[in-house]
Structure formats: structure tokens, C-alpha cells
Amino acid sequence: MTKDSAELPETTSSLTVKTLLEDRQESLHLEVLNPGVSLERLIGDSDVSSPGIALSGFTERFAEGRMQVFGETEMSYLESLSDDELRERVGSVFKFDIPAVFVTKGLFVSETFLEVATENDIPVLRSQLTTKEFYWRMKPYLDSNLAPRTHLHGSLADVYGVGLLFVGDSGVGKSECVLDLVERGHRVVADDLIIVQRRGHDVLLGEGHELQGHHMEIRGLGIIDIKALFGIRATRRQKRIEVVVQLENWDEQTAHTRTGLDQEEMEILGVKVPKVTVPLNPGKNITVISEVVAMNHLLKYVGVDSAAAFNVRIQDAMRPVREYLEQDYE
């Protein structure tokens, strides 16, 4: 198995507490309890934690840099403390780098709590949502805005539900191939510029730029609008990248796989994606080949590897011959 690494810069979006408040104030039912604190603090971690045992004084394994959520358990514990104890326990947590603190269920927040937060320049926001509902709504937003991302030059299409990313030199025919796939009933995600985000550990989502839409450049024809020509059913806003299809001009000096046993991979944002290299020569129907690539990937997904199964059958058929030759001592 061979692997290519896409030498692409990995970036993350910059997100501030102010932006989060502007984007999600209504859906998260947020209100700022200490408005004198700056909301320009950067959020760098997509995980959100609850302080838990750190409020008891054990802060050695505290996750610094994360936003903290105080639910009913944490606030009930703090209410049981004296004013001095509350200041000490909250202060031991708020001394860390915390972009923002959220209090759920519309719970009461004491003046001492707000004073300590303000002294440490930490904004406190209260939500009317339950803690579970708050996490459920907050996590997808953070994952989307803070996911590692990069940009690729290529064309992304949904073929039989499989995300095929077509890459290759400029002018090799990536856009034309995707256009033919759309004509056959498949869907285009983006052409030319692909914005790729990594979600979780191994999911790559591709989409086009918002200004780009579903426009496509066809050499000799110009820029066309896929949605206007073929309808909204011919497009998708985003799609998981599952197979990379490398298109390259035919070169007799280049050796290409004939059996499919030697599988290639391409690494994008640290995620290994299966790669198929297709050499182009006059008369080759790259559209049908692309459909077969997608169907073959679906077969492998359910545990059927045609090349490997065929190889096993050939080896089984050759076994009597091998055994005969092993017993030929002349």
C-alpha cells in the first residue's frame, strides 16, 4: 500500500466569545452577567468541560483553555460554601485560561462568583437551557467553526452516495468529468476550490466557497451554473470525501496497477483516504470508471474486495500444481 501526503497548510478558524454570542445568543438563550468584561477572548478548543472535582481544590489535571459549564451540581455545591470558601474555590479554577464560563438552567449566580470572574477577566454567560441541551446545541457549532481545515484544487462530486474528490493537473479534465457525472444523475459539491474540514479523527468534509456556489469553469465554454442548468437535485452543499481520484495523462513510462491489490492512499489533514490513479488516453470513458470506483468502494465498505477475492481463487486453483512441483524431486 502506497501513500501520498497532501502538503497543505492546516488552519483553524479564529472564534471569539463575542462571535459565539452573536451567532448563538438566541438558540442558546444566553445573557451576559458581567458586561464589563471583554468578549474578545479567543476560543481555541472545541471541547467544553465542567469543572467538577477542580472546585474541590484538585486542579492538577484541569483542562486549561476550554470553556467551562456550571450546571446544577456545580452551583449547588458552591451554594453550600461560605463566601470566603466560594471565593477560594472559584478563584482556584478561574486562575486558569478560560475563554468563558456558562451557567445553565437559568440558575442564580452570586455576586462573589461574578466578582472573581471579573477579576480574572472571564465573561460569565447564563443560559436557560438544561445542561444536556446546552451541550447538545453548543458542540456542533464549535466543531464546525474550530475544525482543522485546508483548501484543495480539484472537483468534488457525490456519486452513488460516495464522495469522490477528483484531483490532477490544471486542464486534465476534472471539471468535464464531474459535468458528465451530473448529466448521468449524480451531484456536484464544488469545483476548482474545495474547502476541507476534519471532523473528529477521520471524517473529511468538503464544500465550496460561499461566493463560488455551484459554478463550474469549462474550458472553451466558460463559467456555467450547475444549479440553474440541472436543478437543485444536481447539487449538494457538502459531502464527506471518501475516495481521491487522481487523473493524469497517459505515460507509457509510468506503471499503473493492473490488479487493484496495491492500494494507494492520500493523506489530507492527517486522515488517510483511499486513492485511485486513472491514466487518461483518447476514448477512455472516465465517467463510467468513476461510477465503478464509487461502487467498488461501497463493496469494500461492506467487506467485499473483488481483487483480493479473485487473488485467493487463483491461489487456490494453483495449489495442486504447487504441491505437485514440491513433490518432484528429479
N, C-alpha and C positions, 0 to 999 in steps of 0.2 A: 504494500500500500504506500503510495507516494503522497506527499502533502505540500501544497503551496501555501505560503503565508502572505496575506494581503498587507503590504507595508503601508498602512493607512493610519493617520493620526487619530487617536481616540480622544474624544472630548466629552464633556458633560455640560449640561446647561446650568447657568447660574440662576439660582432661585432665592429670593429674599422672602422674609416674613411678610413684608408689605405686599409683594406679588401674590403670595398664597392667600392673604386676606382678601385682596381684590378679586381673585379668581373663585374662591370658595367660601366667602363670608355667608352667602345665602344658603348654600347646600349644607354647610357645617353649622349653621346657626351660631356664628361667632360674634363676640363682643370683646373689645379691649378693656381690661380692668385697670391698667396703669398707663394711660395715654401719653405720659411724659417720656416714656422710653422709646428709643429709636426702633423703627420697624425695618431698618435697612440691613439687619443681620442676615448673613448668608446661611442658607440651609445646604449642607453638603452630603447628608446621609439620608437615604430614602427609608431607612428603618425608623420606627417610632417606638419608644420604650416607656415603661412605667418605672419609677424609682425603686419601688419595692423595698428590699432589705437595706438599701442605701440610706433610707430615712432613719434606720436604727443606728447608724454610725459606720457601718461596714461599706466603705466606698472604694476598696482596692480594685474591684472588678467593674466599676461603674463605666458605662458606655458613653464616653465623652464625645461631644459633637452631635448627639442626637437630640431631637425634640422629646420632651417628656410629657406624659399624660398622667394627671392625677385624677383617679376615679374615686368612687365612693369609699373603697377600702383605705386608700391613702389619706383622704380628707377626714375620715372618721378617726383614724389613728392620730392625726395631727390635732384634732379637737380634744383628744384625751390628754394632751400635754399642757403644761403650764406655758405662759407666754415666753419665758426665758428658754425653756426646753424646745419650744417650737422654733424660736429664732435660731437656736444652735443646730437643730436637726436639719431644718430647711437650708440654713447657711452652709452646712457641710456638703449639701448637694449642689446648691446654686453657685458655689465657687468654681465649678467646672464650666467648660464651654458648652452652653446650652442655648441654641438659637431661639427657642420659645418654649413656653410652658402652657399646657392646655388643661383646663378643669372641666370635666364632663358633667352631664345631668343637671346643669344649672345650679350646682352646689354653692353654698355660701363660702366665700373666701375672706379670711380675716385680714385686718389691716396690717398685722405683723407679717403675714405671708407676702402681702403686696410690697411692704417696705423692704424686705430682704431681697425680693426680686428686683425692685427698682434700684437698690444699692448695687446690684450686680449687673445692671443694665439688661435684664431679661424681661421681655414682654410676656404678660400673662393674658391669655385669651380664654374666655369661658364659652362652652358650647352647651346647648340644651339637649343634645343627643346623648343617648346612653353610651357608655364606653365602647361596647361592642359595635354599635352602629357607627361611632366616630372612627374607629379603626377601619371598618369596612369601607367607609367613604374616602378616608384620607389616603390609604395605602396605594390604590391605583393611580391617584393624582401624583404622588411623589415618585412612584415607579416610572411613570411616563415622562415627567419633567427632569428627573435626575439620572435616567438610564444612560450608560455609556453609548456614544453614537459616533458615526463616521459617515463619510459620503463616498459613493462609488459611481463610476461611469459605466452605465450599462442599461439594460431594459429588464423590467420585472413583469412577469405575467402569471396569472392563475390558470393552470392547465389541469383539468380534471381534479381540481382542489389541491394541486401541488404547486408550490411557489417556485417557479423556475427563474433564476437570475441569469440572463444572457450577458456575457462579457466578451471582450475581444477588442482588437484594434479598431480605431475610428474608420468607418466606411466598410467594415467587413460584412454588414448586413443584419445587425441586431434588430434595428427598428423594423426593417422589412419582414423579418421572421415573425416578430410579435404581431405586426399588422395582419399577416396571413393567418396567424392563430386566432385573432379576433374575428376574422372573416369566417372561420370554421366554428365559431361559437364560444371561444374561450375569452378570458377577460384580461385587460391590461391594467396594471397598477401604476407604473410610472415608466417614463422613457428618458434616457440620457442621464439625468441626475437622480440617484437613488439615495435617500436618507435612510440609514440603517441604525436601528436601536437594538441593544441587547437587553432582553427582559429575563430576569432570573439568571440562571447559569448557562443555559444553552438554547434560548429562543432568540432568533434574529427576526425583527420585524422591519420590513421595507415599505417606504412610501415616497411619494413625490413631494416637491416643494409646493406650498400652498398657492404660489403665483403661477407655477408651472401647470397645475391641474393635470388633465389627461390629454395634453397636446403632444404631438409627435412630429419630429422632423424626418421627412422622406426626401432623400437626395434626388434632385431633378423635379420634384413636385413642390416641396416647401413644407410649411407647418400646417398640420391638419388637426382638427378637434375630434377625437375619437367619440366622445360622448354625443356630440352633435350629429356625427355621421351614423353611428351604430346604436345609439341609445344608451341609457344609463346601465342596462344589463351587461354591457360590454366593458364595464369598468369596475374597479374596486379601489377603495381609499387606501388600504394597506393589506399586506399579506406576509405571512411567515416565509422566509427564504429557506427552502429545503434542499434544493439541488442547484449547483452552479453549472451552467452550460457554457463552456469555452468554445467560441467559434474562431477558427483560424484558417487561413488559406492553405490549400493543399501544397505539401512539400514532400517530394519523393524521398528526401534525405531524413525525414522525421519518422520515427517508428511510433505507430499508434496501436493501442490494444486491439487484439482480434477476438479475444475470448471474454473479456469483462472480468477475469479473475483478479487482475491487478487493478485495484480500485484507487482512484485519486481522491485527494481532499484539498480543500482550500480553507485557510483559517481567516476568519473575519471577527474582529473584536474578541479574540481568544476562543471562538467557537469553531470547531471543525465541521465543515459542510461537505457532503459528497460532491465530487466534481466529475463531469463528463466532458471530454475534449472531442469535438466534432470537426474533422477537416472538411473544408468546402471545396468542391470542384463542380464544373458545369453539369447540370442535370440532376444533382442530388436534391432530394426533397427534404429539406431541413425541417419543414413544418411537421411532416409525419414522424420524422425521427424525434422531434421534440415531444410529440404526443406519446411515443413509445418510451422515452426517457421518464416521463411522468408516470405512466402505467407501470413501468418496471420498478420505479421507486415505491409505488403502492404495494406491489407484490413483495418486495423486500421488507416493507413495514410489517406485513402480516407473516413474515417468516419464510417466504418463498424466494430463493435465489436461483434463478434459472441457470446461470453459468456454473455455479457450484454444483447444482444437482446434475447437470449434464456431465461435468467432470467426474463426478462419483460414478455415474453409469459407465463411462468409458473405462475407468479404472477397474470396475467390477468385471466388465467384459474382457479386459486384458489379463485378469488374474490367472485363468487356466494356462495361458501362454507363458506367463512369467513362471508359474510353478513347473511347467514342462522344461523350460530352459534352465531352471535351477537344478533339475534332476539330470540334465545332460552333462555327463562327466567326460565325454570324449574330447 
